């Protein structure tokens, strides 16, 4: 394989804040606590990227579980009996989130 594909380097552009401070407090599925609000805080140099985002109802957020200690390549989905293979990064350190845009506040 070409050496340019040996690693992916990511640089955080911000932080997602939520009321959850411990992983044990996070619900298995977000639908079980649907009224919880979280927010994304961007570094100053990326704020211009928010231009016109308020015209959309949702944003797709890619985030990094900075406290994760494991990487799973298979898992058992909630309410299912069997394990399934999965792309390792989706349940290890990186995942995605569809976040409803309630407001955009520039500080």
N, CA, C and O of each residue as an XYZ file, in Angstrom:
428
protein
N       0.845     -1.177      0.000
C       0.000      0.000      0.000
C       0.891      1.242      0.000
O       1.953      1.259      0.623
N       0.453      2.255     -0.692
C       1.176      3.518     -0.764
C       1.352      4.096      0.644
O       0.415      4.078      1.442
N       2.524      4.599      0.945
C       2.796      5.103      2.294
C       1.923      6.296      2.681
O       1.795      6.598      3.868
N       1.321      6.979      1.711
C       0.432      8.095      2.030
C      -0.851      7.635      2.711
O      -1.577      8.451      3.279
N      -1.138      6.335      2.659
C      -2.352      5.809      3.268
C      -2.077      5.091      4.588
O      -2.975      4.448      5.132
N      -0.882      5.184      5.101
C      -0.531      4.478      6.328
C      -1.147      5.090      7.582
O      -1.351      4.388      8.573
N      -1.441      6.369      7.553
C      -2.024      6.988      8.731
C      -2.884      8.179      8.338
O      -2.701      8.786      7.282
N      -3.805      8.487      9.196
C      -4.660      9.654      9.028
C      -4.395     10.553     10.224
O      -4.472     10.108     11.369
N      -4.089     11.798      9.966
C      -3.810     12.750     11.034
C      -5.011     13.686     11.151
O      -5.434     14.296     10.169
N      -5.546     13.790     12.349
C      -6.684     14.675     12.592
C      -6.273     15.772     13.561
O      -5.446     15.573     14.451
N      -6.875     16.924     13.359
C      -6.661     18.049     14.266
C      -8.033     18.531     14.725
O      -8.885     18.836     13.890
N      -8.263     18.606     16.020
C      -9.578     19.040     16.496
C      -9.853     20.491     16.118
O      -8.963     21.341     16.160
N     -11.112     20.756     15.745
C     -11.514     22.124     15.427
C     -12.414     22.694     16.514
O     -12.827     23.851     16.439
N     -12.717     21.889     17.518
C     -13.565     22.353     18.600
C     -13.838     21.258     19.605
O     -13.181     20.218     19.621
N     -14.826     21.517     20.445
C     -15.183     20.600     21.528
C     -16.705     20.498     21.585
O     -17.407     21.497     21.424
N     -17.212     19.288     21.813
C     -18.642     19.098     22.054
C     -18.846     19.036     23.562
O     -18.171     18.280     24.261
N     -19.775     19.832     24.049
C     -20.102     19.851     25.478
C     -21.464     19.198     25.677
O     -22.380     19.411     24.882
N     -21.595     18.416     26.720
C     -22.881     17.814     27.075
C     -22.957     17.741     28.596
O     -21.952     17.945     29.277
N     -24.136     17.452     29.132
C     -24.240     17.339     30.584
C     -23.609     16.066     31.130
O     -23.481     15.920     32.346
N     -23.212     15.143     30.263
C     -22.656     13.864     30.719
C     -21.171     14.016     31.043
O     -20.375     14.411     30.191
N     -20.821     13.704     32.253
C     -19.418     13.798     32.680
C     -18.764     12.430     32.776
O     -17.540     12.328     32.706
N     -19.558     11.375     32.934
C     -19.057     10.005     33.040
C     -19.765      9.141     32.006
O     -20.955      9.332     31.752
N     -19.052      8.198     31.409
C     -19.650      7.343     30.381
C     -20.815      6.518     30.928
O     -21.726      6.172     30.175
N     -20.803      6.201     32.213
C     -21.886      5.412     32.809
C     -23.214      6.172     32.805
O     -24.272      5.554     32.927
N     -23.179      7.493     32.666
C     -24.391      8.311     32.668
C     -25.012      8.466     31.279
O     -26.144      8.935     31.158
N     -24.290      8.082     30.244
C     -24.763      8.253     28.868
C     -25.764      7.148     28.540
O     -25.473      5.973     28.766
N     -26.940      7.504     28.009
C     -27.921      6.465     27.666
C     -27.435      5.598     26.502
O     -26.642      6.044     25.674
N     -27.920      4.357     26.450
C     -27.547      3.435     25.375
C     -27.955      4.006     24.025
O     -27.204      3.901     23.055
N     -29.125      4.603     23.953
C     -29.633      5.258     22.747
C     -30.085      6.659     23.141
O     -30.715      6.841     24.183
N     -29.766      7.639     22.316
C     -30.143      9.014     22.608
C     -31.636      9.230     22.752
O     -32.066     10.153     23.445
N     -32.429      8.392     22.107
C     -33.887      8.535     22.172
C     -34.417      8.371     23.601
O     -35.504      8.855     23.916
N     -33.658      7.694     24.461
C     -34.096      7.493     25.839
C     -33.966      8.760     26.683
O     -34.561      8.854     27.757
N     -33.205      9.717     26.212
C     -33.084     11.025     26.872
C     -33.066     12.087     25.778
O     -32.053     12.752     25.564
N     -34.183     12.238     25.097
C     -34.231     13.085     23.904
C     -34.234     14.583     24.198
O     -34.007     15.374     23.282
N     -34.480     14.999     25.424
C     -34.526     16.427     25.741
C     -33.196     16.986     26.224
O     -33.143     18.123     26.693
N     -32.139     16.221     26.122
C     -30.826     16.669     26.582
C     -30.191     17.548     25.507
O     -30.174     17.186     24.331
N     -29.673     18.697     25.914
C     -29.012     19.586     24.963
C     -27.506     19.510     25.125
O     -26.978     19.495     26.237
N     -26.834     19.463     23.999
C     -25.372     19.532     23.942
C     -25.028     20.670     22.993
O     -25.895     21.142     22.257
N     -23.791     21.112     22.998
C     -23.407     22.180     22.090
C     -21.977     21.979     21.635
O     -21.156     21.364     22.315
N     -21.712     22.522     20.455
C     -20.369     22.442     19.880
C     -19.721     23.813     19.981
O     -20.334     24.829     19.654
N     -18.492     23.831     20.430
C     -17.721     25.067     20.550
C     -16.531     24.955     19.606
O     -15.702     24.056     19.747
N     -16.447     25.876     18.636
C     -15.356     25.840     17.665
C     -14.219     26.752     18.078
O     -14.430     27.772     18.734
N     -13.015     26.377     17.689
C     -11.871     27.260     17.869
C     -12.096     28.505     17.009
O     -12.737     28.436     15.960
N     -11.570     29.628     17.456
C     -11.797     30.911     16.784
C     -11.506     30.873     15.285
O     -12.251     31.456     14.498
N     -10.445     30.203     14.888
C     -10.058     30.222     13.473
C     -11.029     29.471     12.562
O     -10.913     29.561     11.340
N     -11.980     28.735     13.128
C     -12.951     27.983     12.323
C     -14.352     28.589     12.355
O     -15.255     28.073     11.697
N     -14.549     29.656     13.094
C     -15.874     30.250     13.250
C     -16.441     30.721     11.914
O     -17.651     30.630     11.705
N     -15.604     31.223     11.003
C     -16.101     31.665      9.692
C     -16.771     30.520      8.940
O     -17.605     30.765      8.069
N     -16.426     29.290      9.256
C     -17.046     28.132      8.622
C     -18.507     27.939      9.009
O     -19.202     27.117      8.412
N     -18.981     28.689     10.004
C     -20.383     28.618     10.413
C     -21.292     29.473      9.534
O     -22.514     29.418      9.669
N     -20.703     30.263      8.635
C     -21.485     31.158      7.780
C     -22.587     30.376      7.068
O     -22.319     29.377      6.400
N     -23.809     30.834      7.216
C     -25.012     30.269      6.592
C     -25.439     28.923      7.172
O     -26.394     28.329      6.671
N     -24.772     28.426      8.199
C     -25.198     27.170      8.816
C     -26.584     27.311      9.446
O     -27.314     26.329      9.581
N     -26.941     28.536      9.829
C     -28.254     28.763     10.437
C     -29.411     28.566      9.457
O     -30.572     28.597      9.865
N     -29.118     28.366      8.190
C     -30.152     28.086      7.192
C     -30.518     26.596      7.161
O     -31.431     26.194      6.441
N     -29.816     25.799      7.930
C     -30.046     24.355      7.983
C     -30.663     23.974      9.327
O     -30.500     24.685     10.318
N     -31.368     22.854      9.350
C     -31.980     22.386     10.597
C     -31.031     21.509     11.405
O     -31.136     21.452     12.630
N     -30.103     20.822     10.732
C     -29.205     19.879     11.393
C     -27.793     19.979     10.804
O     -27.601     20.483      9.698
N     -26.834     19.497     11.553
C     -25.449     19.372     11.082
C     -24.961     17.974     11.437
O     -25.337     17.424     12.473
N     -24.138     17.409     10.592
C     -23.513     16.122     10.887
C     -22.159     16.413     11.526
O     -21.314     17.084     10.934
N     -21.965     15.912     12.716
C     -20.745     16.143     13.485
C     -19.933     14.850     13.511
O     -20.467     13.785     13.822
N     -18.662     14.941     13.188
C     -17.736     13.815     13.356
C     -16.955     14.114     14.625
O     -16.351     15.178     14.757
N     -16.970     13.171     15.554
C     -16.303     13.458     16.824
C     -15.439     12.299     17.295
O     -15.568     11.163     16.837
N     -14.566     12.625     18.215
C     -13.558     11.716     18.754
C     -13.858     11.479     20.231
O     -13.992     12.424     21.008
N     -13.963     10.200     20.610
C     -14.158      9.851     22.019
C     -12.802      9.912     22.724
O     -12.074      8.920     22.754
N     -12.470     11.044     23.278
C     -11.141     11.222     23.861
C     -10.916     10.390     25.125
O      -9.771     10.218     25.543
N     -11.974      9.874     25.738
C     -11.809      9.046     26.937
C     -11.922      7.554     26.647
O     -11.811      6.738     27.562
N     -12.141      7.188     25.388
C     -12.305      5.773     25.041
C     -10.994      5.018     25.226
O      -9.927      5.495     24.840
N     -11.091      3.849     25.816
C      -9.916      3.007     26.050
C      -9.884      1.795     25.131
O      -8.906      1.047     25.123
N     -10.954      1.594     24.352
C     -11.064      0.368     23.562
C     -11.382      0.680     22.107
O     -11.859      1.763     21.771
N     -11.106     -0.290     21.265
C     -11.499     -0.227     19.863
C     -12.163     -1.556     19.549
O     -11.534     -2.609     19.656
N     -13.422     -1.512     19.164
C     -14.169     -2.739     18.894
C     -14.312     -2.940     17.396
O     -14.650     -2.007     16.668
N     -14.053     -4.169     16.930
C     -14.275     -4.464     15.521
C     -15.521     -5.302     15.314
O     -15.896     -5.602     14.181
N     -16.166     -5.683     16.415
C     -17.483     -6.292     16.344
C     -18.236     -5.893     17.600
O     -17.637     -5.563     18.624
N     -19.537     -5.926     17.508
C     -20.329     -5.540     18.662
C     -21.741     -6.054     18.550
O     -22.181     -6.474     17.480
N     -22.459     -6.019     19.673
C     -23.835     -6.481     19.731
C     -24.733     -5.257     19.867
O     -24.759     -4.617     20.918
N     -25.471     -4.931     18.802
C     -26.365     -3.779     18.879
C     -27.415     -3.955     19.975
O     -27.801     -5.075     20.309
N     -27.860     -2.850     20.516
C     -28.883     -2.830     21.551
C     -30.102     -3.617     21.088
O     -30.569     -3.433     19.964
N     -30.613     -4.479     21.933
C     -31.793     -5.320     21.702
C     -31.587     -6.414     20.657
O     -32.568     -6.983     20.179
N     -30.352     -6.723     20.290
C     -30.092     -7.829     19.366
C     -29.341     -8.928     20.091
O     -28.659     -8.674     21.083
N     -29.469    -10.152     19.593
C     -28.843    -11.315     20.209
C     -27.398    -11.519     19.765
O     -26.544    -11.891     20.570
N     -27.125    -11.277     18.485
C     -25.834    -11.643     17.904
C     -24.915    -10.445     17.717
O     -25.356     -9.307     17.551
N     -23.625    -10.742     17.751
C     -22.623     -9.732     17.433
C     -22.517     -9.590     15.921
O     -22.797    -10.527     15.173
N     -22.116     -8.419     15.491
C     -21.914     -8.136     14.075
C     -20.543     -7.492     13.901
O     -20.044     -6.818     14.802
N     -19.947     -7.704     12.745
C     -18.716     -6.989     12.426
C     -19.044     -5.541     12.137
O     -20.157     -5.225     11.717
N     -18.100     -4.671     12.354
C     -18.322     -3.252     12.083
C     -16.999     -2.606     11.744
O     -15.930     -3.125     12.066
N     -17.089     -1.482     11.099
C     -15.891     -0.714     10.830
C     -15.334     -0.287     12.174
O     -16.043      0.334     12.966
N     -14.106     -0.601     12.439
C     -13.575     -0.465     13.800
C     -13.683      0.932     14.372
O     -13.903      1.085     15.574
N     -13.534      1.955     13.549
C     -13.514      3.286     14.133
C     -14.886      3.763     14.587
O     -14.966      4.686     15.397
N     -15.965      3.169     14.095
C     -17.286      3.674     14.439
C     -17.699      3.388     15.877
O     -18.588      4.063     16.396
N     -17.094      2.428     16.525
C     -17.448      2.176     17.920
C     -16.205      2.197     18.796
O     -16.228      1.677     19.912
N     -15.160      2.770     18.324
C     -13.942      2.879     19.104
C     -13.735      4.323     19.499
O     -14.182      4.760     20.559
N     -13.059      5.054     18.647
C     -12.693      6.422     18.995
C     -13.416      7.486     18.193
O     -13.524      8.623     18.652
N     -13.908      7.159     17.026
C     -14.530      8.154     16.158
C     -15.960      7.736     15.852
O     -16.237      6.558     15.626
N     -16.863      8.705     15.848
C     -18.246      8.413     15.487
C     -18.872      9.654     14.864
O     -18.221     10.690     14.732
N     -20.136      9.541     14.483
C     -20.859     10.660     13.889
C     -22.135     10.915     14.679
O     -22.634     10.047     15.394
N     -22.636     12.111     14.530
C     -23.818     12.539     15.258
C     -24.600     13.507     14.385
O     -24.026     14.432     13.812
N     -25.902     13.299     14.281
C     -26.776     14.265     13.615
C     -27.277     15.200     14.704
O     -28.056     14.795     15.567
N     -26.831     16.451     14.664
C     -27.139     17.410     15.722
C     -28.116     18.461     15.195
O     -27.862     19.095     14.172
N     -29.228     18.638     15.899
C     -30.181     19.681     15.524
C     -29.588     21.044     15.866
O     -29.017     21.230     16.941
N     -29.726     21.984     14.952
C     -29.210     23.335     15.176
C     -30.322     24.166     15.811
O     -31.310     24.489     15.152
N     -30.164     24.509     17.076
C     -31.143     25.345     17.769
C     -30.771     26.814     17.658
O     -31.636     27.675     17.500
N     -29.483     27.091     17.742
C     -29.001     28.458     17.582
C     -27.508     28.437     17.300
O     -26.806     27.478     17.620
N     -27.050     29.511     16.699
C     -25.615     29.708     16.505
C     -25.282     31.003     17.223
O     -25.807     32.067     16.892
N     -24.412     30.900     18.200
C     -24.066     32.050     19.025
C     -22.580     32.340     18.860
O     -21.739     31.485     19.137
N     -22.268     33.535     18.413
C     -20.874     33.947     18.292
C     -20.506     34.755     19.524
O     -21.202     35.701     19.892
N     -19.415     34.377     20.152
C     -19.000     35.071     21.382
C     -17.947     36.111     21.095
O     -17.483     36.789     22.011
